[in-house]
């Protein structure tokens, strides 16, 4: 039998007591205490001098065999527990002899089985198993007697004895293997998948088998992972059913679980196996076991080879509840968490990108992925402290991939206007098997938070009906459903840039007299625009139809012409952005042109020196004058005349006051007359009148006629 290699994670118990046969002819036992330890949890040093037992039979005509033993004791060994006796350097000289191991309870023999196994590094072990409690294992050595070639001598070193207690963290190392009609048995447990043991039935209707012994009993949920192959085209369903995998526990020869390979493998794996492809699969006995047998029986005239590449005890492979979680659909690039049923305590999951070998992607009870294409991931169960792991289970992630398509195109529009219709230059593309794409248009004012457009926005193209007052972003969302999973993708974003412009304010209304130019028009607030801002001044005589004023493109404007009538002025501000021009008009300024009044006057009546007033008749006026003013010349002012300023113009005639007295000497007096309306004053008209002298006092001579 050949032993496997690897670390055993179970709690190992070592022998702490030694016993041996009493002094007997031909038996020599030395350093026996070096095979035990004073603490069952610590191994002996296993360094020279080693415990040794050498037995030599007697020679000659009356030669006979000789036997001796070393016993290695424990406090108690549970039934059906494998005890391993580590030995080295067995020597079989001359007629040789035998070595075997047995179980004892103190000095009472316990029915047991024993097998010699050899580790890959050359270490030898004898295994002892009994179906009852025991506390000692004996290594029995017999040297044969005989004449030719002489007495047999058997010698062997004993290093230690131990067993492993049941432990959930035990890695389930295959410690040994033996079999029948098997070659290179160690290659089935060397950890190299490209090597293999070979089972070859020796004759028709014969069989071959290989037994595998584990370091300790398994947990009831543990499984066995096997990798097998066979020559191409050698296998048939009939032959496969003659390959049996069986699990055993303890010293019982009755399998706790057994099944033909044809019932274990799926059709796909059977196909691979028949094509000489190594196939890895697992069996789950559902009960505790400590060894497994692979039996290969030939059928009639058909027999061939069976290759066992590797065998390993593992924790239970991952499972999914419901099973549909093993085949999921996800949206491209959207995270989805793959979660098998929770592993047993102390176990975890390893996630891979391949059914074998490949890269380790993650370790944990779940795995979040965001595949862009349909991908199969593989998950295996491992014990946290062990390197081995269960068979890998595929988890298929079907990706529902959809593109948003392409829409056109960016626009620049003026404030409070409607963009041109949005068109589709490329429809959405969907995953084969998905439903036809449906559409929903959305818009946003920050290119971050989009909301659905609720009216007539589910077609491949879209026409906006609302006016825009700020830059707005549009996109089309395409949705397709695959395996009841709806996935969406966004198109490119169309930017509708609103070219905003405010005209600013200008000041202010004016009233001017006919023939005058208005005061300069000022800018109270400048225009503001999204793009480059320019100005153009305009004027109108009806406040409706405006025309551009040549070269009037500054923020302010000075009119040089005298309007002939009331005229309206405004400033047009224009913003140019992305070659799109947008304009806004300021409020208009009204320049009211007032008429200049006039008056038609007659002749001022001459007046005597003593008279206080005279009259100025007038026959007509224009421009609705309401007041009049008289400015006398210096001569008149020197004689006491006073100017009249803004007197109310009454009905004709105008009463003119004059000074009374001798100061006003007879003669001609002159001045100017103007009339005014609310805004304007007429031109000056000269006025003149004459002050007449007072007649001389007549001399009256009275002649008296005497009688």
Protein Blocks (a to p, Z undefined) as FASTA:
>chain_A
ZZdedddfbdcdddfbdcdddddehiacehklmmpcfbfkbccfkiacdddddddddedj
kbccdddddddddfbdcehiacddddehiacehjlpaddddddehjaccdddddddddfk
opacdddddfbdcfbdcddddddedfbecjcddddddfbdcdddddfklgoiafbdcdeh
iahkllmmnopakbccddddfbghiacddddddfbdcdfkbccdddddddehkacfklmm
mpccdddehjbfbdfbdcdfklmpcfklmmmmmnopacdddddehpacfbdcdddddehj
bccddddfbdcddddddddddfklmpccddehiacddddddddehiacdddfbfbgcidf
bgcjbdcdddfbdcddddddddfkbmbdcdddddddddddddebjadddddddehiacdd
dddfbdcdddehiacddddddddfklpaccddfehpabfbdcdfbdcfbdcddddddddd
eehiacdddddddddddddddebjadddddddehiacdddddfbdcddfbdcdddddddf
klpaccddehiabfbdcdfbdcfbdcdddddddddeehiacddddddddddddddddddd
dddddddfklcbdcdddfbdehiiabdcddddfklmmnopacdehiacdddddddddded
jklccdddddddddddfkbccddddddddddddddddddddddddZZ
